[in-house]
Amino acid sequence: MNDKTPLRELKGVGEKTEKLFQKIGITTAEELLRYYPRTYDIYEEPVEIASAEEDKTVSIRATITTGIYINQIRNLQVLTTTVADASGRLPVAWFNAPYLRGTLKKGSVFILRGKIIRKKGRPQMEHPEIFTPAAYEEIIHSMQPVYGLTAGLSNNMVMKAMKQALDGLDLTREILPDSLRLKYGLAEYNYAVRGIHFPEDKEVFYHARERLVFEEFLEFILSIRRL
């Protein structure tokens, strides 16, 4: 794989997905790497149901305490259940996700991450992400990238393609002289491009962003001087 490798050559990117990427201006592996996240999701420690704030995205560790019910409301299929922890109970709803019925078993423990809203005077969590405790432990405190999307293109699709590009491309290239990089305390390109897409923590993110912003401004200034 090289910078000019078409996205179509990445695993999981077919003709339909390729056209979706083209809508956001991405046709090659290099363009993909330069498509930086617009923000990040930070996966924090789970909180108790009783202390979860409304209208804010939170994570809770809870047990499924009732059966799974599916109701049809016009064109919307609503799957509901109730979860609980030592501090209280909470109704949960998912939309157009009947496949979850095989996953959400009474007595199972999950980490649910979503927004709690008030409906008919009662708090309820709507369409949360679902994690096993072990899976959540792997991403807790991490910053997960959130990319600009278009209809039909999911954030997960972009993340999978991005990980392939990061693993398949030679990222050892360095356009900044070592003297300049060391003078301003800038990270190496390899570290920066990985750190901007999948930072382990905020410190990694800040170092990565500083390096890439410096590089972009330097390229811009040098282009102006050439003109």
N, C-alpha and C positions, 0 to 999 in steps of 0.2 A: 504494500500500500504506500502511496505517496500523496503529496498535497493535491494533485490533480485527479486523484481517484474519484470517479463518479459515485454518488451515494448509492446508486443501484447495486454496486458491488458489495455493499455491507449486508451482512446477514439480517434477514427480516425486513429489508427495504425492497419491496416490489414496485411494480409500475404505479400502482395507486398511491402508495406512500411517497414515492419519489415526487409525484406531482404535488402532493401536499407540502413537501419541503420546498419545492420550487416556488410555491406561493409566498413563502417567507424569505425568498432570495437565497436559498441554499441549494447548490448543485454539486459541490465537491467536498472532499474531506477537509480541506483547508478552510472553506467557508463555514463549515460546521463548527470547527474549533473556535472560530472568531465570533460565533453566535453565543454571546455571553448571557448568563442568567439575568433576568430583570429583577429578581428578588430571591429570597431563600426562605424555606420553611425550617424552623428550628424545633426539633423534637425534644420537648422538655420532660422532666420527671412527672409521672402521673400524679394527679391530685385526687382527693376523696370526692365522692359525688356531692356531699353536703357543702363542700367549700368551693366547688366549681363555679366560676363566674359566668353569668349569662352574656350572650352576644360576644363571646370570646372563644377562640379555638383552644380547646384543652384536651388533655389525655387523661383517661381514667382506667384503672384496672378493676374489672368487674366480672361477675359471674352471671351467665344466662340463667334466669330463674323461672321463666315461663316457656310455654311452647312458642313456635314460630307461626305467625298468622299472615296470610296474604289477602289483601282486599283490592278489588278493582274499582278505581275512581275515575270515571270517564276513560281516557287513554293512558291513565297512570296506574301502574301496579305498585301497591305499597306493602312492603314487608315490615311487620312490627314485632317487637318482643319487649321484654323488660329485663334490665340488668340490675345488679345490686352489689354493694360492698358493705363494710361494717358501719358506714355512716348513713346509708339510705338506699332508695331505689330510684330508678330512672327509666322512663319509656324511651325506646330507640326506634327509629324508622329509617328504612332504605327505600329508594325509588327505582323501579324497573330493574330489580336485582334478584329475581327468583332463584338464581343459581346459589345464593347464599344459604338457602334452606338446608342444603346438605352440609354446610360448614358450621352453622350456628346450632349446636346441640345443647339442650338443657343440661346445666351443670358444668359446661365448659367455661374456662377463664380466658378472657381476651383483654388486650389493650385497645380501647376505642378512642380514636382521635377525631374530634369534630367540634362543631359549634352547638352550644346549648341555647335554645330559644324558648320562649313561653308561648304555649298554645292552649287556648281555653283555660287560662289561668294556671296551667301546670308546665313546669320545665320539661323539655324533651330534647334529645340529641338527634339531629337529622343527618342522615347519610354519612356516618363517620367512616374513616379508614379503619381497617381491622388488622391487628397484628397479634401473633402469639407473643407471650412474654419474652421468649428467647429471641425472636426476630426484632422486637422493639429494643431489646438490650443492645443489639448491634448498631442501632442508629441513634440511640439516645444522646442528646447534646450535640449531635452533628447538624450541619447546615445542608439541607437538601435543596438542589437548584430548582427554581421555577422559571420556565422559559416562556417567551412570547409565543403564542400558538395561533393556529387558524382552525376553522371548523373541520373536524375529522382527524386532526393531529393532536395526540395526547402528550402530556408531559412525559409520561413513561416511555413513549416511542422515541422522543428526543433523547432522553437519558440513555436508553439502550444503544442508540446509534453513536452517541457521544463517547460512551465507554469503549466501544469498538475502535473508534478513531484514535482515542488516547492510547489504547493498547497496540494498535497496528502501525501508527506513524512513528517516524524517527523524530523525537522531540529534543534531541541533543543539539540541534542547530542553535547558534547564538549570534545575533547580529550586533549586540553591544560589546565593545571591547572590554576586556576584564578590568582595565584601569578605570574606565568610566563607571562600570557596574559597581566596583568596589568603592569608588569615591563617594557614590550616593547610597551605598548600602542596599543595592537592588538584588532581588532574587534571580536565580538562573531561570531561563525560559521554561525549561522542563518542569521545574517546581511551580512556576507561576501559572502555566496553562492548566495544569492539573488542579492547582489550588483554587483557581477561579471557578471551575466547574464543580468540583467536589471537595470543598474545604473541610478539613477535619475539625476546625474550630475557627473562631473569629480572628485569631492572630494570624493563622495561615491565610485567611481571606484577605486581610489588610495588606500583608506582604505581597500577595499575588496581584492584587489590584494596583498597588503602587508601582510595581514593575511594568505591568501592561499599559497603564496610563502613561507612564514616562516614555515607553517605547512609541506609543501612538503619537504623542505630542512631538517627540523627536523626529519621527518620520514626516510629520506635517510641516515642521519648521524647515527641515532640510529640503522638502519639495518646494516650499515657497522660495527658498534661497536659490534653488536651481532655476526657477522661473525668472 
